[in-house]
């Protein structure tokens, strides 16, 4: 019984750390977008199916940052939001049963990525393949969060009342 309890807590922590690291990396990489896209643009072969899209986005971002640098302030806030949401997952790391709501919040957010990508992506003329890439982040995040929730429920059942 003690071993199972320990294994469940370790599985939960691994899942939560995957989410925290994913959110933190997503947030930190949203700050230097022009630099990152410049590197990608420079090293991506013209024959790559993403080349035209990356080229278009890189040039648009470069021009926008040069003429209207304050527009990227919105991306800075997006990056900040990722970091703040990552911090919220510290609660379930400490007490997963008490803070299961954070895991459920994450699951809901992952599910909502799909309609947002298709609705906003359509409005903003984002190519369908790029919207599918965006949707994949929701799916990728959903998997460890759902697995985490299942294990928290098992942990909850093991706790004495």
Secondary structure, DSSP 8 states (H G I E B T S, - for coil): -HHHHHHHHHHHHHHHHHHHHHHHHHHHHHHTHHHHHHHHHHHS-TTSTTHHHHHHHHHHHHHHHHH-GGGGHHHHHHHHHHHHHHHHTHHHHH-TTTTHHHHHHHHHHHHHHHHHHHHHHHHTT--HHHHHHHHHHHHHHHHHHHHHHHHHHHHHHHS--
